[in-house]
């Protein structure tokens, strides 16, 4: 017996210079108060990732990070 799951992609995507600084406004617009970031170690170590987390912290959004995702996981995972 299979389980049906629903996956929805975001309807809004911010790109370009300054997009990370606008992320807190988007989080608040969605009504989220405790966002979490789930990523892999490579992304978590990137300079861009630091910009994102600093923007969230500056806006007073506590944001736990789980960076243990296996990048491009094999099918068996």
Secondary structure, 3 states (H helix, E strand, C coil): CCCCCCCCCCCCCCCCCCHHHHHHHHHHHCCCCCCEEEEEHHHHCCHHHHHHHHHHHHCCCCCEEEEEECCCCCCCC
